[in-house]
């Protein structure tokens, strides 16, 4: 799957890092594992949340604490969004990615609770810019970066406008990078009789 030539990925660094991450990641994992353990009593075949449908989760909501339910809902709906994104790429429908990115950010913020004020602000500012397809936080959360899918013709204005609006509201100067899509990781074979470097 290739990113269409008329779109670019723009990474916006909020320049904040909240020191909650390591303990919070472990808590999220434990909450999801608890959800799987409880759901397995009704569905013995499941091994992970990827094996659970949203309707199955909803049907057993009363058996889960609100927090565990929300964590599980995020994972299940995020898996569905990834599948929908793959389908959109195969169809060549880049505009379908926008709502998926926005829904992903809302879910990370509300259900998984790993966003922060600065990430939410950066997404809010990005969404208001012409040429934006979609935006969401990326990485582990609690600070860090957003990923933005932007029409190539709008990238320069997007960078300038987002930086100015974010700086004026936070006093921080964000780092903003334009990242071309690449082939990703590949396995390379070493040629015989040549030393590896």
N, C-alpha and C positions, 0 to 999 in steps of 0.2 A: 504494500500500500504506500502510495506516495502522497505527500502533501501537494495540493495543486500549486502551480507556479505563481498564481496570483495571491497566495496567502503566505504569511510568515509567522513564526513563533517569536513572541516578544516576552522576555523574562524580566520581571520587575522585582528587584530586591527591596524589601521594606526597610532594611537596615536595622531590624530588631530581632532579637532572639531571646525568648522568655525561657528561663531555666526550669521549666516544668517537665521537659520532654521525657527523660528516661523513665521516671516513675509513672508518668501518665501513659506511656506506650505499654508498659507492663500491665497497667490497670485495664486498658482497652482490650488487650489480648485475653486477660483473665475473664473479663465480662463476656467476650465472644465465646470463649470456651465453656463458660457456664451456660450460655444460651444453647450451644450444641448439646451439652450434657442433658439439659432439660428436654429439648426437642427430640432427642434420641429415644426418650421413653415412649413417645408417640410414633416416631419414625425410626426404627432401629437400623435402617439401611444408611442413614446419613453419617458421614464422617467429618464433615466440615460445613460451614455455612454455604459454600458453593453448591451443596446438595439440597438446599432448602429453597422452596419457592416462597414468594411474598405471601401468597394465600395460605400456605402452611403456617408461616410465622403469625399472620393475623389470626388464624383460627386458634392459636395457642397463646395469644397475648396475655390472657388472665394468669397463665402459669409463670410468667416472667415479670421481674421487676420492671418498672418503667425505664430505668437506665439500661438494663440488659436488652430489653426490647428495642430501644433506640439504637444501640450499638449494632445489634443484629440486622435491623432494618437498613442501616447505612451500608453494611457489607453486601447484603443481598441486592439492594437497589443499585449500588455501585457496580457490581458484577453485571447487572442488566444493562447499565449505561455503557459499559465497555463493549458489550456485545452489540448494542445499537450503534456505537461509534464505528465499529468494524464494518457493519452493514452499510452505514452512511458512506464510508470510504469506498467500499465496493461499488456503490451506486453512483459515486462521484458527487454526492450531495453534501458539500461542505457546510451549507447553512444549517443542516440538521445538527451539526456539532455544537452550535451556540447554546441551545437549550440544555443539551447534555452537560456542557461545561458549567452552566449556571446552576443546574440542579445538583451537580456534584458538589459545588462550593457550598450551597445551602445545606446539603446533607452532612458535609464535613463540619460545618459550623454548628448545626442544630442537633443532629443525631449523634455524631461522633465526638463533637465538642473539642476539636483540636485547632480551631482557628483562633484569632485574636483580633483586637480592635484594629490594628494596623493592616492586617491582611484583608479584613472586611472592607476597610476604607479603600485600600488599593483596588479591590475588585469593583467597589461602587464607583470609583472614579473612572476605571477602565470601561465599564458598561455604558457610561455616558458619552463615550468618544465615538465619533463617526468612523466607520470602517471596522469596528470591532465585531468579530463573529461570536466570541465567547471568552470568559475568563474564570479562573478558579485558582485557589491556592495550590501549591505543589510542594512535594517533599513531606516532611514529618509534621509540619504545623507549628503552632505556638510561636510564630514569627517566620522569617525567611522570605520566600518568593511566591509570586503569582506567575502563572503561565497564561498567556493571552494569544489568541488566534486572531490575527489582524490582516485585513486586506493590504497587500503590498503597497498600493498607492497611498495609503493612509498612515504608514508606519512612522514617517518623520514627524508629522503633526501629533500622532498618538504619543510618541516618546516625549515630545516637548510639553504637550498639554498635561499628561499624567504626572511628569516630574514637577511641573509648576504647581498643580493642584495639590499633590501629596505634600510637597514642601510647605506650602502655605498653611495646610491644616495640621501638620505634625511638627514642623521645624526641622525635619530630617530631609536629607538629599538622597533620593533613591538612586540605586544603580540600575540602569535599564540596558539590556542587551538584546540584540536581534540575533536569533539563532537559526541558521538554515537547517532544514531537516536533512538527515543523512541516512545512509544505509543501515546504520546500527552496527551491532557487533557481528563479527564474522570469524570463522575459523580459517586460519591460514596454514598451508603446508610449507614446511621448510624444504628448500631444494637440497638434494643429496650433494654431499661433498663440499657444502658451504657451511662455514661456522655460523651458529645461531648468534644473534646479537641481542 
